[in-house]
Amino acid sequence: MTRGNQRDLARQKNLKKQAELNKGKRNDNLTVEQRKARDAEVMREKQRKKEAAESHQQMSKVK
């Protein structure tokens, strides 16, 4: 019985294991408060863009 692919199988298993370990980690080095502030600013910007698009659409309907 040959075991020529044992190294490849071990490598695949290790890659899968490492992917599972790193699944929930972030690499941005921000604290929870900093992340919340950043996300809140992004959401505010999205809301501003949405409101601007809606008001522009309503103005075009009025004309």
Rosetta blueprint (number, residue, H / E / L):
1 M L
2 T L
3 R L
4 G L
5 N L
6 Q H
7 R H
8 D H
9 L H
10 A H
11 R H
12 Q H
13 K H
14 N H
15 L H
16 K H
17 K H
18 Q H
19 A H
20 E H
21 L H
22 N L
23 K L
24 G L
25 K L
26 R L
27 N L
28 D L
29 N L
30 L L
31 T L
32 V H
33 E H
34 Q H
35 R H
36 K H
37 A H
38 R H
39 D H
40 A H
41 E H
42 V H
43 M H
44 R H
45 E H
46 K H
47 Q H
48 R H
49 K H
50 K H
51 E H
52 A H
53 A H
54 E H
55 S H
56 H H
57 Q H
58 Q H
59 M H
60 S H
61 K H
62 V H
63 K L
